[in-house]
């Protein structure tokens, strides 16, 4: 890709809750001129496409249709949401072997028809499956991206904004590491208008209780479990997170997002995909930033990465 490339076609593999909602957010965005929806259940995909197309008079023109893997040809971005869903009481890591086997077929089919797209992995456990996708596809590392902790970071910013009564868009904070149980809240860099969180809380007088770091962290980390317990699946916010990543690529924004990608020595980690602040543009991963996290956060990040590496060793890829 060059920086003059116009991205016009996106394929979404998987027409379940996340895939169909992602197609919906992309349809509303006006960013894409062609969206293909692929699913092993063609009838389900046909129904989703029909439902989406009936809203066409309300949005900018976009062609949406159900396709097969051959329709990946010409896609600029292929978004993978297919796989077994996380069930109540099941961790994202519990899914890994099931979904690794599913991905062997999916990636093989995609690369048969397209070896020049950006692969955006959303299926959980997203960090391991991003690594699996990188290995199976043979794509350059910049073209294999996981949705990572973009959603966790949004949850973190939302909860902080609720506590301090400030627009969530003006809260700057990151969740890094695994999208899962070993994720890390980077409190050392959390700020509002450049004011560190602790100082802001000391001075704002908006509430009577000091911020509970552990309470907010646990709420972020366990959010998916609670949503799954209450309604069976998470899909609205993750679809918006995927749309945000696609937007950064399509518009060549060089936006800083906590996507998951291959680390090669950054923060003392190699040969694993994890989320850290990363510049995302038309080429996918433009640059992984060297952010000055504190020593404790870096140690926790390394622990997160090494935990995933141990799981990767058990996979047949």
VOPAGU-2260 file (C-alpha; in pm, 1 decimal, decimal comma):
REM VOPAGU-2260
SITE   aa  ch    i         X         Y         Z
SITE  UNK   A    0       0,0       0,0       0,0
SITE  UNK   A    1     100,4     355,8     -52,6
SITE  UNK   A    2     -32,4     657,0     127,6
SITE  UNK   A    3    -248,8     756,1    -170,3
SITE  UNK   A    4    -445,4     432,6    -159,9
SITE  UNK   A    5    -823,2     469,9    -147,8
SITE  UNK   A    6    -980,6     202,1      68,8
SITE  UNK   A    7   -1324,4     113,5     -57,7
SITE  UNK   A    8   -1395,2    -255,5      13,0
SITE  UNK   A    9   -1415,9    -434,5     346,8
SITE  UNK   A   10   -1502,1    -799,4     404,9
SITE  UNK   A   11   -1641,2    -915,3     740,0
SITE  UNK   A   12   -1596,3   -1286,7     809,8
SITE  UNK   A   13   -1862,8   -1392,4    1057,6
SITE  UNK   A   14   -2224,7   -1275,3    1064,7
SITE  UNK   A   15   -2286,3   -1333,5    1432,4
SITE  UNK   A   16   -2355,2   -1058,8    1684,7
SITE  UNK   A   17   -2014,0    -892,4    1649,2
SITE  UNK   A   18   -1981,2    -933,5    1272,8
SITE  UNK   A   19   -2328,8    -809,4    1185,2
SITE  UNK   A   20   -2304,5    -517,8    1428,4
SITE  UNK   A   21   -1963,3    -429,9    1282,6
SITE  UNK   A   22   -2116,3    -427,1     933,1
SITE  UNK   A   23   -2387,6    -197,0    1070,9
SITE  UNK   A   24   -2138,8      48,7    1224,8
SITE  UNK   A   25   -1939,7      54,4     898,8
SITE  UNK   A   26   -2258,7     112,6     701,5
SITE  UNK   A   27   -2343,7     410,9     923,6
SITE  UNK   A   28   -1988,5     547,7     904,0
SITE  UNK   A   29   -2001,9     635,5     535,1
SITE  UNK   A   30   -1635,1     533,4     512,2
SITE  UNK   A   31   -1674,9     226,6     292,3
SITE  UNK   A   32   -1833,1     180,9     -50,8
SITE  UNK   A   33   -1851,9    -201,7     -48,9
SITE  UNK   A   34   -1909,2    -440,4     243,2
SITE  UNK   A   35   -1908,8    -818,5     203,3
SITE  UNK   A   36   -2048,2   -1043,4     476,3
SITE  UNK   A   37   -1927,9   -1406,0     486,1
SITE  UNK   A   38   -2062,6   -1673,9     717,5
SITE  UNK   A   39   -2077,5   -2052,5     719,9
SITE  UNK   A   40   -2451,0   -2004,1     778,3
SITE  UNK   A   41   -2543,4   -1844,8     444,6
SITE  UNK   A   42   -2907,3   -1805,8     546,3
SITE  UNK   A   43   -2809,4   -1601,0     852,7
SITE  UNK   A   44   -2578,0   -1384,1     640,9
SITE  UNK   A   45   -2855,4   -1333,6     383,6
SITE  UNK   A   46   -3091,1   -1217,6     659,2
SITE  UNK   A   47   -2837,8    -972,3     800,0
SITE  UNK   A   48   -2764,9    -830,9     452,6
SITE  UNK   A   49   -3135,1    -789,2     378,3
SITE  UNK   A   50   -3192,3    -610,4     709,6
SITE  UNK   A   51   -2895,5    -378,6     650,1
SITE  UNK   A   52   -2997,0    -299,4     293,2
SITE  UNK   A   53   -3345,1    -194,8     401,3
SITE  UNK   A   54   -3180,5      98,2     581,0
SITE  UNK   A   55   -2999,2     214,3     270,4
SITE  UNK   A   56   -3221,0     521,6     211,2
SITE  UNK   A   57   -3097,0     661,5     544,0
SITE  UNK   A   58   -2720,6     638,2     483,3
SITE  UNK   A   59   -2456,4     725,1     225,2
SITE  UNK   A   60   -2448,7     485,4     -69,9
SITE  UNK   A   61   -2278,2     155,4       9,8
SITE  UNK   A   62   -2306,1    -186,4    -153,2
SITE  UNK   A   63   -2364,0    -463,7     101,4
SITE  UNK   A   64   -2393,5    -829,1       2,1
SITE  UNK   A   65   -2340,2   -1182,1     125,1
SITE  UNK   A   66   -2034,4   -1342,1     -29,1
SITE  UNK   A   67   -1805,0   -1642,0     -28,6
SITE  UNK   A   68   -1431,7   -1640,6      34,9
SITE  UNK   A   69   -1363,3   -1566,6    -330,4
SITE  UNK   A   70   -1528,7   -1228,8    -263,6
SITE  UNK   A   71   -1235,7   -1140,2     -35,2
SITE  UNK   A   72   -1054,2   -1059,9    -359,1
SITE  UNK   A   73   -1003,1    -686,3    -387,8
SITE  UNK   A   74   -1082,1    -622,1     -20,6
SITE  UNK   A   75    -860,6    -364,3     143,0
SITE  UNK   A   76    -942,6    -485,4     494,3
SITE  UNK   A   77   -1071,2    -826,7     600,0
SITE  UNK   A   78   -1224,1    -825,4     947,6
SITE  UNK   A   79   -1242,7   -1165,1    1118,7
SITE  UNK   A   80   -1514,5   -1203,3    1382,2
SITE  UNK   A   81   -1598,4   -1571,7    1319,5
SITE  UNK   A   82   -1538,9   -1842,4    1577,3
SITE  UNK   A   83   -1686,4   -1999,1    1887,7
SITE  UNK   A   84   -1843,1   -1747,9    2125,5
SITE  UNK   A   85   -1735,6   -1699,5    2484,9
SITE  UNK   A   86   -1991,6   -1865,6    2711,3
SITE  UNK   A   87   -2084,1   -1770,7    3066,2
SITE  UNK   A   88   -1813,2   -1888,5    3304,1
SITE  UNK   A   89   -1564,7   -1935,7    3019,1
SITE  UNK   A   90   -1251,4   -1723,6    2986,5
SITE  UNK   A   91   -1125,7   -1592,3    2654,7
SITE  UNK   A   92    -829,3   -1828,4    2687,5
SITE  UNK   A   93   -1064,9   -2129,2    2718,0
SITE  UNK   A   94   -1163,3   -2057,0    2359,0
SITE  UNK   A   95    -812,7   -2070,0    2218,6
SITE  UNK   A   96    -782,4   -2424,5    2086,3
SITE  UNK   A   97   -1133,1   -2428,7    1938,5
SITE  UNK   A   98   -1081,3   -2102,2    1756,2
SITE  UNK   A   99    -726,7   -2178,7    1643,4
SITE  UNK   A  100    -866,8   -2475,3    1450,3
SITE  UNK   A  101   -1142,1   -2254,1    1303,5
SITE  UNK   A  102    -880,3   -1997,1    1198,2
SITE  UNK   A  103    -669,5   -2251,7    1010,6
SITE  UNK   A  104    -951,0   -2283,6     759,2
SITE  UNK   A  105   -1048,2   -1913,8     756,8
SITE  UNK   A  106    -696,5   -1779,1     699,0
SITE  UNK   A  107    -623,0   -2040,1     433,4
SITE  UNK   A  108    -937,4   -1938,1     243,6
SITE  UNK   A  109    -869,7   -1563,5     272,6
SITE  UNK   A  110    -509,7   -1579,2     148,3
SITE  UNK   A  111    -617,5   -1800,8    -141,0
SITE  UNK   A  112    -798,7   -1498,6    -286,0
SITE  UNK   A  113    -623,7   -1198,2    -128,2
SITE  UNK   A  114    -266,1   -1162,5      -5,7
SITE  UNK   A  115    -246,5    -784,3       1,5
SITE  UNK   A  116    -516,2    -679,6     248,7
SITE  UNK   A  117    -497,7    -577,7     612,8
SITE  UNK   A  118    -625,3    -855,5     840,7
SITE  UNK   A  119    -812,3    -721,3    1142,6
SITE  UNK   A  120    -878,3    -991,3    1403,4
SITE  UNK   A  121   -1163,0    -946,8    1651,6
SITE  UNK   A  122   -1237,5   -1306,5    1754,5
SITE  UNK   A  123   -1130,0   -1401,4    2108,0
SITE  UNK   A  124    -880,8   -1469,1    2250,5
SITE  UNK   A  125    -784,8   -1185,5    2020,8
SITE  UNK   A  126    -414,3   -1152,9    2103,3
SITE  UNK   A  127    -337,4   -1521,2    2051,7
SITE  UNK   A  128    -553,1   -1536,9    1739,4
SITE  UNK   A  129    -375,1   -1228,9    1602,6
SITE  UNK   A  130     -47,8   -1416,7    1648,6
SITE  UNK   A  131    -202,6   -1729,7    1490,7
SITE  UNK   A  132    -320,8   -1517,1    1196,9
SITE  UNK   A  133      24,7   -1364,9    1153,9
SITE  UNK   A  134     185,7   -1709,8    1147,5
SITE  UNK   A  135     -71,5   -1877,3     922,0
SITE  UNK   A  136    -108,0   -1592,3     672,3
SITE  UNK   A  137     257,8   -1514,1     614,2
SITE  UNK   A  138     156,1   -1147,1     592,3
SITE  UNK   A  139     393,5    -865,8     692,5
SITE  UNK   A  140     357,7    -785,0    1061,0
SITE  UNK   A  141     214,5    -439,4     994,4
SITE  UNK   A  142     -81,6    -591,9     807,8
SITE  UNK   A  143    -202,2    -816,8    1090,8
SITE  UNK   A  144    -386,5    -625,5    1361,1
SITE  UNK   A  145    -595,7    -735,5    1657,6
SITE  UNK   A  146    -870,0    -519,3    1807,0
SITE  UNK   A  147    -675,6    -570,0    2129,8
SITE  UNK   A  148    -756,2    -343,7    2422,5
SITE  UNK   A  149    -917,9     -64,5    2219,5
SITE  UNK   A  150   -1247,3    -163,2    2384,4
SITE  UNK   A  151   -1092,0    -207,9    2731,2
SITE  UNK   A  152    -933,9     136,3    2699,9
SITE  UNK   A  153   -1274,8     281,1    2610,4
SITE  UNK   A  154   -1430,6     110,9    2913,7
SITE  UNK   A  155   -1151,2     249,3    3132,6
SITE  UNK   A  156   -1197,7     602,6    3000,3
SITE  UNK   A  157   -1575,4     580,0    3041,7
SITE  UNK   A  158   -1556,0     465,9    3404,2
SITE  UNK   A  159   -1301,0     736,2    3486,5
SITE  UNK   A  160   -1520,6     996,0    3317,1
SITE  UNK   A  161   -1820,6     884,5    3520,8
SITE  UNK   A  162   -1618,9     923,4    3839,5
SITE  UNK   A  163   -1485,4    1272,6    3766,6
SITE  UNK   A  164   -1787,3    1399,7    3566,0
SITE  UNK   A  165   -1586,1    1493,3    3257,2
SITE  UNK   A  166   -1655,0    1405,2    2892,2
SITE  UNK   A  167   -1501,3    1060,4    2826,7
SITE  UNK   A  168   -1331,4    1200,1    2515,8
SITE  UNK   A  169   -1122,1    1425,4    2740,2
SITE  UNK   A  170   -1002,6    1143,1    2963,9
SITE  UNK   A  171    -667,0    1004,7    2851,0
SITE  UNK   A  172    -582,4     657,0    2977,3
SITE  UNK   A  173    -475,1     317,6    2846,2
SITE  UNK   A  174    -534,9     -47,7    2915,3
SITE  UNK   A  175    -239,1    -245,2    2780,8
SITE  UNK   A  176    -136,8    -609,8    2750,9
SITE  UNK   A  177    -379,7    -894,1    2691,2
SITE  UNK   A  178    -743,6    -829,5    2608,8
SITE  UNK   A  179    -834,4   -1043,8    2906,3
SITE  UNK   A  180    -751,5   -1141,5    3259,3
SITE  UNK   A  181    -386,7   -1023,7    3261,4
SITE  UNK   A  182    -456,0    -680,3    3112,7
SITE  UNK   A  183    -286,2    -382,9    3276,7
SITE  UNK   A  184    -428,1     -43,2    3367,5
SITE  UNK   A  185    -158,8     218,6    3297,5
SITE  UNK   A  186    -247,1     446,9    3588,2
SITE  UNK   A  187      86,5     627,7    3572,7
SITE  UNK   A  188     -19,3     800,4    3249,2
SITE  UNK   A  189    -393,1     848,7    3316,4
SITE  UNK   A  190    -478,2    1217,6    3300,6
SITE  UNK   A  191    -740,8    1480,8    3230,2
SITE  UNK   A  192    -617,5    1781,9    3034,6
SITE  UNK   A  193    -263,8    1678,5    3125,7
SITE  UNK   A  194    -346,4    1669,4    3497,4
SITE  UNK   A  195    -259,4    1331,4    3656,0
SITE  UNK   A  196    -567,1    1148,0    3787,3
SITE  UNK   A  197    -469,3    1159,8    4155,2
SITE  UNK   A  198    -406,3    1533,3    4142,2
SITE  UNK   A  199    -726,8    1595,0    3949,6
SITE  UNK   A  200    -927,4    1398,6    4208,5
SITE  UNK   A  201    -764,4    1594,8    4491,4
SITE  UNK   A  202    -869,2    1924,0    4333,3
SITE  UNK   A  203   -1201,3    1863,8    4157,3
SITE  UNK   A  204   -1435,3    1820,8    4460,3
SITE  UNK   A  205   -1698,5    1656,2    4238,1
SITE  UNK   A  206   -1748,3    1358,5    4466,3
SITE  UNK   A  207   -1693,1    1254,8    4824,9
SITE  UNK   A  208   -1492,6     939,7    4758,1
SITE  UNK   A  209   -1141,0     906,1    4626,3
SITE  UNK   A  210   -1108,0     701,9    4312,0
SITE  UNK   A  211   -1067,6     330,3    4382,9
SITE  UNK   A  212    -808,3     209,3    4136,1
SITE  UNK   A  213    -870,3    -158,0    4202,9
SITE  UNK   A  214   -1249,4    -123,1    4180,4
SITE  UNK   A  215   -1229,5      50,5    3841,5
SITE  UNK   A  216    -967,7    -192,5    3709,7
SITE  UNK   A  217   -1177,9    -494,1    3812,0
SITE  UNK   A  218   -1485,8    -336,6    3651,6
SITE  UNK   A  219   -1296,1    -294,5    3323,5
SITE  UNK   A  220   -1140,1    -641,3    3333,4
SITE  UNK   A  221   -1463,4    -819,1    3420,5
SITE  UNK   A  222   -1699,5    -610,7    3205,8
SITE  UNK   A  223   -1740,9    -876,1    2936,9
SITE  UNK   A  224   -1822,4   -1144,4    3194,2
SITE  UNK   A  225   -2093,9    -926,1    3343,8
SITE  UNK   A  226   -2242,6    -834,6    3004,7
SITE  UNK   A  227   -2240,6   -1200,4    2894,7
SITE  UNK   A  228   -2409,8   -1297,5    3222,8
SITE  UNK   A  229   -2677,3   -1031,5    3170,9
SITE  UNK   A  230   -2747,9   -1050,5    2796,1
SITE  UNK   A  231   -2549,2   -1339,1    2651,2
SITE  UNK   A  232   -2292,9   -1154,7    2437,6
SITE  UNK   A  233   -2108,2    -826,0    2389,5
SITE  UNK   A  234   -2128,0    -656,0    2051,6
SITE  UNK   A  235   -2224,8    -286,4    2043,9
SITE  UNK   A  236   -1910,1    -136,0    2196,0
SITE  UNK   A  237   -1670,6    -380,8    2029,9
SITE  UNK   A  238   -1827,2    -304,3    1689,7
SITE  UNK   A  239   -1769,9      66,6    1755,0
SITE  UNK   A  240   -1408,7     -10,5    1850,9
SITE  UNK   A  241   -1362,9    -197,9    1520,9
SITE  UNK   A  242   -1516,1      93,0    1330,1
SITE  UNK   A  243   -1268,8     326,1    1501,5
SITE  UNK   A  244    -973,8     110,2    1391,0
SITE  UNK   A  245   -1108,5      91,3    1034,8
SITE  UNK   A  246   -1155,1     468,7    1034,6
SITE  UNK   A  247    -791,5     522,8    1137,3
SITE  UNK   A  248    -678,5     299,8     848,9
SITE  UNK   A  249    -916,8     433,3     584,1
SITE  UNK   A  250    -848,5     798,7     662,4
SITE  UNK   A  251    -475,6     739,0     717,9
SITE  UNK   A  252    -513,1     921,0    1047,6
SITE  UNK   A  253    -197,2     798,8    1222,5
SITE  UNK   A  254    -417,5     764,6    1528,3
SITE  UNK   A  255    -278,5     619,4    1849,8
SITE  UNK   A  256    -482,8     314,0    1945,7
SITE  UNK   A  257    -415,9      19,9    2177,9
SITE  UNK   A  258    -441,1    -241,5    1903,8
SITE  UNK   A  259    -271,8    -579,7    1931,5
SITE  UNK   A  260      24,4    -653,5    1705,3
SITE  UNK   A  261     352,6    -841,7    1696,0
SITE  UNK   A  262     611,9    -718,4    1943,5
SITE  UNK   A  263     977,5    -758,2    1850,5
SITE  UNK   A  264    1169,9    -643,9    2155,2
SITE  UNK   A  265     945,2    -358,0    2264,8
SITE  UNK   A  266     907,2    -349,4    2644,5
SITE  UNK   A  267    1129,4    -659,2    2665,1
SITE  UNK   A  268     879,3    -879,2    2478,8
SITE  UNK   A  269     916,9   -1066,2    2149,7
SITE  UNK   A  270     725,1   -1317,8    1938,6
SITE  UNK   A  271     387,3   -1237,0    2093,9
SITE  UNK   A  272      98,3   -1007,8    2001,8
SITE  UNK   A  273     -10,8    -763,5    2271,1
SITE  UNK   A  274    -173,0    -422,5    2295,8
SITE  UNK   A  275      31,0    -109,5    2358,6
SITE  UNK   A  276     -18,7     242,5    2221,8
SITE  UNK   A  277      38,7     213,0    1848,3
SITE  UNK   A  278      17,8     449,1    1550,4
SITE  UNK   A  279    -242,1     314,3    1305,7
SITE  UNK   A  280    -269,4     440,2     948,4
SITE  UNK   A  281    -323,0     330,2     590,3
SITE  UNK   A  282     -45,3      68,6     611,6
SITE  UNK   A  283    -194,2     -82,9     927,3
SITE  UNK   A  284      63,0     -74,8    1206,3
SITE  UNK   A  285     274,6     232,6    1134,7
SITE  UNK   A  286     474,0     237,4    1458,8
SITE  UNK   A  287     464,5      81,0    1805,1
SITE  UNK   A  288     535,1     358,9    2052,0
SITE  UNK   A  289     784,8     340,8    2337,5
SITE  UNK   A  290     563,8     483,8    2611,5
SITE  UNK   A  291     717,8     562,7    2952,7
SITE  UNK   A  292     507,2     331,3    3167,2
SITE  UNK   A  293     631,1     291,0    3522,5
SITE  UNK   A  294     836,0     -12,7    3628,1
SITE  UNK   A  295     542,5    -195,7    3784,5
SITE  UNK   A  296     332,1    -156,2    3471,6
SITE  UNK   A  297     612,9    -282,8    3248,4
SITE  UNK   A  298     660,3    -584,9    3473,9
SITE  UNK   A  299     286,4    -659,2    3458,8
SITE  UNK   A  300     292,8    -613,0    3080,8
SITE  UNK   A  301     577,4    -863,3    3053,2
SITE  UNK   A  302     387,4   -1104,6    3278,3
SITE  UNK   A  303      83,9   -1068,5    3049,5
SITE  UNK   A  304     294,5   -1138,0    2741,1
SITE  UNK   A  305     474,3   -1434,1    2893,7
SITE  UNK   A  306     141,2   -1584,6    3004,4
SITE  UNK   A  307      19,2   -1573,9    2644,4
SITE  UNK   A  308     347,8   -1715,4    2512,4
SITE  UNK   A  309     306,0   -2021,3    2732,4
SITE  UNK   A  310     -38,6   -2080,9    2582,4
SITE  UNK   A  311      91,1   -2026,9    2227,7
SITE  UNK   A  312     348,3   -2304,4    2286,8
SITE  UNK   A  313      61,6   -2553,2    2325,0
SITE  UNK   A  314     -90,7   -2468,9    1985,8
SITE  UNK   A  315     -34,3   -2656,7    1662,9
SITE  UNK   A  316      41,5   -2373,4    1420,8
